[in-house]
Structures are given as C-alpha cells and as structure tokens.
C-alpha cells in the first residue's frame, strides 16, 4: 500500500439529538436506555457501528445504491462484505482468514475499517485493530427515562394481563449526546484499509440513524458530524483539545435534563489557534 492510499489521521465528533426515543437499550436493565451513575445517557460504540454495518451490508437498500455510485469506479459489493453479519458461516470465514492471498482482507469492509472480530478463535490474521475507533457516546446533561406499558389487543381476552407489556416502552424524553471517533493510519498498514474505505464510512455516517429508525428509536438524529483531518500522519494537535472545543454545553442548569435543542450552546467552529494546526473543519451532515 502506498502513502497516497493510506487514510489520513483524523478526529471526529458526532452530535446526536434524541427525542422520545431509546438510542441504545441496556440488556442488563430490561432494555432501559443506557445510563451512567450520574444519570447521563450512553450510546455504546457497538450500537453505532451496528447501524453502519447494516447500511453497508444492505446492498439492495437506497443508502448503498446511492452512495456506492458516487465513487469512480462504482464500489463492488463483493469487496465490501460485512464480517459481523447475521447468519454468517464461521467455518468458511476461518478458512478465508487462513488463506495467504488476502481473501479475507479484500472481502470484508468492516474487518478492514473496524478490525477483526474473530480473534477469539485463535486464527492467524494480519487484521487485529481497526483503523477507525468509535468511543462511548455520552449525553451532555443527565437524561430522564420515561417508562410506559405497551398494549396489544388479543383475539380472546382471558385475563387482564394478556396483551400487556408492563413498562415495555422505555425512552429518553430528550438528550444531546456526543460520540467521538478516531482514524489511525498506522493500523491501515496491517488491515489493508484505504482512504476509499474511510470515505465510504464518512458518507454513510449522516444516515446512520435516519435509515435505521425503529419503533423505540423513531427520532434520533445526527445534528452535526464534525470531521477534522490532521496536517501530519502522526497528529498535529491533541484529540482531546479538538473534542472539547466542539462539545455542546447546556446554557442553564447543566445537571438537569433538557427538553429542547435550543437549550444548548453548540459550537460550529474551532478556535483559531486549533484551526491553524489542522485541515478545515468539516460537517459530514452538510457535505453529504
């Protein structure tokens, strides 16, 4: 792989607004929206990456059909398969990993970009750590969880509980979350990930929630998807400084849940001393 094909070092931050939805259920707490000890909400990295994988893996869907055609030449589905897919044949995948002709590397896009999830099998592979790492999403302020009972009209009502799901509908009334992510070009020398692979991710990110909406997640949206390329492959400033500069703040009573987007101060630019050290700030929501 040449240096021109390597992804560039980058720092990203997603600003996600949640309205009357469950952005990420916790199986250890009966699918309650995930919440920290200080009542701030959480969105796990696995949860967000699942949505990205589903959109890339659905090659008959409008997101893949539209975005794959924006590349020249058009992306071929056989080079962008999803390792973490339902119904996968683990034995067949292990055989692909064992081949010396880069079959595994060239086939699985999420393996190249997020890393190999088959390490527990003890198979020998060059792909271990992914190029892109998403961090834990955390709400700017505490969130309030609302719980309601779902009802379903039964054909024959034998008792009062039939057709009921007590407290089965669990949502965050309102919240603004930040999800950081990082692009590490060093990992690409092992995984085979190229800038084209990263570009596909960047184009998919704005549609991660709107095209995977569900009954309990009807209104989750990415307000901003900030993306900052460094001027050096080694990094030209602190990731933390960039993330802190773009993190929204609640204007009043920051330790109380919010009800509206307008309750937050949301930065839309970097301080000049930081901007001078990196490439121009991009908002993927606007770009794509």
N, C-alpha and C positions, 0 to 999 in steps of 0.2 A: 504494500500500500504506500502511495506517495504522500508527501506532506499536504499536497493540494486536496487529497481525498479525505484526510483526517478531519473530524469535526473540530470546530473551534471551541476553546474554553469559554463557558458561558454560565451565567447565573440567571435564574428565573423566579418569578413570584406570581402566583395566581391569586386574585382577589375574588372570592366566591360569596355571593349573596344567597341566603336560604330564607324562603318564605313558606311557612306552614308545610314543611317537608322534613323527611328524615334523610339527611345526606349520607349517613353511614350507620347502620344498625349494629349493635353490640350483641353477639350471640351469647355472651356470658350474662347478659342482663335482659333476656327475653326480647331482644331486638330494640331495646331503648336506643335513641340516638346516643352515640358515644359521647362521654363527658368526663372531664378531668376532675381532680379533687377540688379545684377552685371553681367548679361549675362551668368552666369554658368548654365548648364543644370540640370534638376531634373528628377528623377525616383521615383514615389510615392511608398510607401510600399504596397498599394492596388494593384498596377500594377504588382509588382513582385510576391506577394502571389497568384494572379490570375493564373499565369503561373504554379506555384507549384500545386495548386488545380486541374487545368486542367489535368496535367500529372498523378496525383494520381487517379483522377476520371475516366480517360480513361483506364479502366481495360482490354480492348482489345488491347491497344497500346503496342508497344515494350518496352517502359520505364517501365511501371508497370509489364509487363510479365517477363522482365529480372530481375528487382530489387526485386520484391516480392519473387522470387525463391531463392534469396541469404540469406534469413532468414530461421532459423530452429526452429519450423516448418514453412513452407511457409505461408506467410500472406494470410488471407482470406478476399476477397473484402468486405464482409458484415460487417467487423469490421473497414473498412477504407473508409466509405462513405463520401461524401463531402456535408456539410451543405450548403455552398454557391454554389449550382449547379443550372443550368438553368432548368426551368420547375418544380421546387420543389413544393410540396404541403404544404403550410404554416400551414394549419389547422392540417394536420397529424403530422407535426413536433411539433407543440404546444402540442398535445396530448402525444407525446413521452417525451417531457420535463416534463410534469405533472406526469408521472409515477414514482414510488418510487423504481423501480428495476434496475436503472442505464441504461435503454434502450438507452436514448439519449447519455449518456457519452460513452457507449461501441460501439456505432454505428458510430459516426461522428469524423473522424480523425482530420479534420481541426477545429472542435469545441474544441477538447482536446488540440490541439497544438497552435492555433491562438486565441481561445476564442469564445464565443457565440455571434452571430450577431443578435439574436432575443430578446435582452434585451429591445428594444423599445416596444415590445409587452406587457411588464409588467409581463411576465411569471416567475414563481419562479424556479430557477435552481441554482445548485452549480457552474456551469461554467460561469464565467464572464470575467476575464482577462486571456489571453492565456499565455502559458509557453514561447513561442518564439515571440519576437517582432522585426520586421524589422524597421529600421529607414529610413529617407528620403535619397535617393541616390542623390549625388551632384557631378558634374564634377569638376575635379581638377583645370581646367582652363576654361575660357569662351568658349562657343561653337558658331560656325557660322551656321545659319539656311539657307538652300537653298530651294527655292520655285519654282516649275515648274508647267506648265499646263498639265494635262493629256488629252489625246485624245482617242476617240473610234470611229471607222468607223461605221457610221449609214447606215441602209439599204437605206433610201432615205434622201438625204441631202437637207432639206428645207431652212435652213438658216445657216449662218456661225457659230453660237454658238452651233448648235446641235452636240452632241458627244464630247463636250468640258467640262472639269472640271477645270476652271481657278484657278491656284495656288493650285490645289488639291493634289500635290505631295510635301510633306514638310519633309525635312530630316536634320539631323545633319551631316555635312560633316565629322567631326572626333571629338571624345571626349573620355576621360577616366574618368569613374565615380567610386565612392566608395559608397557601400551600407553596412552600419553597421547592425548587428543583435545580439540579446542577448538571452540567455537561462536562465530563472529564475526558479529554482527548487521549490521555495515557492508556486508558482501558481499551481504546479502539484498536491498539496495536495487537491485542490478543483476540478480541471478539470479531474483528473484521467490519465493525460499524463504520460507515462513511457519513459524510455530510448529508448525502441524499437521504439516508435513514433518519437522521435528525430532522431534516427539513420536512419529511412526512409527519413526524411527531408534532412539529410546530404547527403544521396546517390542520392537524386533527384536533389539537387541544381545544380550540374555541367551541367545538361541537360536542365535547365530552359529556356534558350534562343534557343539553337540549335534545340530543338524538338518542339518549338512553333513559329518558324520563319514565317513571313508573307510577303506580297507584300511590305509594307512600313518598315518592320523590317527584312530584309534578312541577315544582317551582324552585329549582336550584339552577343558578346561572353564573357564568364567569363574567364578572363586570370588567375586569382588566386581566390580561395575561402578559405581564411585563417580562421582557427578554433582553438581556444585556450581554453582548459578546465582549470579551476582554481583548485588549490590544496585544497581549502576549499569550502564548500557549500555556505558560506557567501561571497565568493570572496576573492582572495588572493592578488589582486592589483587593481589599477584603470583601469576601462574600457577605459577611455579616453587616458591614457598613452599607452595602447596596440594599440588602433586605430591610434593614432598619429604616433607611431613607424612604422606602416605598410602602411601608406598613401603615395602614389607616389607623386613626385614633378616634375614639369616641369623644365628642366635644364636651359633653357633660355627664357626670356620674358614670365613669368608665367601669365601675364594678357592678353596674346594674344592667340587666338585659335591655336590648334595643327593640324598637318596633318598626323603624323606618331607616332606609338607606341614608337619608339626609341628616341623620344624627351623627354621621362620621365625617371627619376631615380625611379626604382621600388624596394623597399626593399624586401628581401627574407628571412630575419631572424630578430629575436628580439634582442635588446641589451642584453648583458649577465645579467645585473642587473635585467631586467624584466623576462628573460627566467628562471632565478633561482626561481622565485616566482610562476611559472605556469607549467603545463604539457608541453611536447614538442609541438612546433608549427606544425600544420598540414595544408596541402593544399589539400582540398577535390577534386580538379581537378586532382591531382596526385593520391590520394588514390583510387578514384572511376572512 
